[in-house]
Amino acid sequence: MFLLLFFVLLIQFFTYWIFEPLAFFLEYVLEIRFFPIITLIVLVFLFSVKNIEQN
């Protein structure tokens, strides 16, 4: 029983250790105050790509 509990806690620890920085980064980037900047960058990228039909 203690061995099973040890493995479960070990898995939870490594899952937190691996995914916590990624979750923190996504939470920081996707905050609502950065949404207009991200949207503006996406729109500029979309409209700056050359049209394929103009070749």
HELIX and SHEET records of a PDB file:
HELIX    1   1 PHE A    2  VAL A   29  1                                  28    
HELIX    2   2 PHE A   35  SER A   48  1                                  14    
HELIX    3   3 ILE A   52  GLN A   54  5                                   3    
END                                                                             
